[in-house]
Amino acid sequence: MNAHAYDALYASGLTGSRITRWCQQQVFGTEDAGDLHAWSWASRGEFDSLRNALALAPGETLADFGCGQGGPGLLIAAQSQAKLIGLDQSAVAISNAQQWYLVTTKAVQAQFVQKDILQSGLQAASLDGAMSIDVVQLLSDHHLFFREVARCLKAQKVFAFATYTVPGMPGTQNYRPALEKAGFKVEHYAPTAGWRDRYRLLFNYILANKHTLRNEVGQIADVLITEANFLLSMIDNPQLERLVIVARKR
Ligand SMILES: C[S@@+](CC[C@H](N)C(=O)[O-])C[C@H]1O[C@@H](n2cnc3c(N)ncnc32)[C@H](O)[C@@H]1O
């Protein structure tokens, strides 16, 4: 999807829809990370892994690359008492992130910037940590992106992210070489326990409730219905994997 397609998605209310949240709560149970208005399905355990790996001290600066509407970055920044910079290509995502931030977590110092994360415009060696949720697999040039994140991080600081390997999607089967080449040491590279069963159930719940979803948000529901069908079509393919990756800048 390009930036305009994301604009339409984020303008629609699909990500905050009641029925989607209900499906997520039913399926994730204690692994539900809360209402983050996210266009992703990260679990509480994944957030804990990212936060622990980042190990930010109060007042340090975290960037969320491809932050969407800001919820995931705000969660980790708030838990770490860190400052947040959220970057996303979608103007609507950034505007919604600013509003969401103002009504929820004013305790966090945060700014949201509309930017292409391949050319973030952030200062070199300005970040104490970097994160990203469900963005890396979408990018056309992983080498360029990992180099950009490495450029912005201070030495010995961590880039922690959740992503997928996607069958047939070039460059997604093994992120290690591109990370190493960009100047990272890979410290953790592992699938999320239980993700496949959780996602199979979640997307089946969403499909079972597609009429309710269409009634709530209109035709834009088809974006999620298409994604559910797409993921379910390959859910048992071992080349589809959901990973948490932690890489430290050398
Ligand atoms: C699947 S969504 C995840 C959003 C957010 N991380 C979350 O968990 O809700 C992917 C996001 O990546 C952003 N994105 C993709 N490519 C980008 C790029 N080159 N520059 C900036 N943002 C990008 C999209 O606009 C979208 O908001």
The ligand as a MOL file (V3000), in Angstrom:
LIG
                    3D

  0  0  0     0  0            999 V3000
M  V30 BEGIN CTAB
M  V30 COUNTS 27 29 0 0 0
M  V30 BEGIN ATOM
M  V30 1 C 1.4160 -2.3130 9.0510 0
M  V30 2 S 1.5150 -0.6040 9.3850 0 CHG=1
M  V30 3 C 2.1900 -0.5910 11.0360 0
M  V30 4 C 2.0280 0.7450 11.6870 0
M  V30 5 C 2.4350 0.7910 13.1640 0
M  V30 6 N 3.8000 0.3670 13.3520 0
M  V30 7 C 1.5070 -0.0230 14.0280 0
M  V30 8 O 1.9660 -1.0000 14.6450 0
M  V30 9 O 0.3210 0.3260 14.0950 0 CHG=-1
M  V30 10 C 2.9020 -0.0940 8.3960 0
M  V30 11 C 3.2100 1.3910 8.4960 0
M  V30 12 O 4.4540 1.6450 7.8470 0
M  V30 13 C 4.3690 2.8850 7.1940 0
M  V30 14 N 5.3940 2.8970 6.1330 0
M  V30 15 C 5.6190 1.9560 5.1960 0
M  V30 16 N 6.6620 2.3150 4.4040 0
M  V30 17 C 7.1070 3.5020 4.8690 0
M  V30 18 C 8.1530 4.4030 4.5050 0
M  V30 19 N 8.9750 4.1270 3.4680 0
M  V30 20 N 8.3090 5.5320 5.2090 0
M  V30 21 C 7.4850 5.8190 6.2620 0
M  V30 22 N 6.4890 5.0210 6.6680 0
M  V30 23 C 6.2890 3.8760 5.9870 0
M  V30 24 C 2.9400 2.9300 6.6660 0
M  V30 25 O 2.5110 4.2280 6.3520 0
M  V30 26 C 2.1820 2.2890 7.8210 0
M  V30 27 O 1.7310 3.2570 8.7350 0
M  V30 END ATOM
M  V30 BEGIN BOND
M  V30 1 1 1 2
M  V30 2 1 2 3
M  V30 3 1 2 10
M  V30 4 1 3 4
M  V30 5 1 4 5
M  V30 6 1 5 6
M  V30 7 1 5 7
M  V30 8 2 7 8
M  V30 9 1 7 9
M  V30 10 1 10 11
M  V30 11 1 11 12
M  V30 12 1 11 26
M  V30 13 1 12 13
M  V30 14 1 13 14
M  V30 15 1 13 24
M  V30 16 1 14 15
M  V30 17 1 14 23
M  V30 18 2 15 16
M  V30 19 1 16 17
M  V30 20 1 17 18
M  V30 21 2 17 23
M  V30 22 1 18 19
M  V30 23 2 18 20
M  V30 24 1 20 21
M  V30 25 2 21 22
M  V30 26 1 22 23
M  V30 27 1 24 25
M  V30 28 1 24 26
M  V30 29 1 26 27
M  V30 END BOND
M  V30 END CTAB
M  END
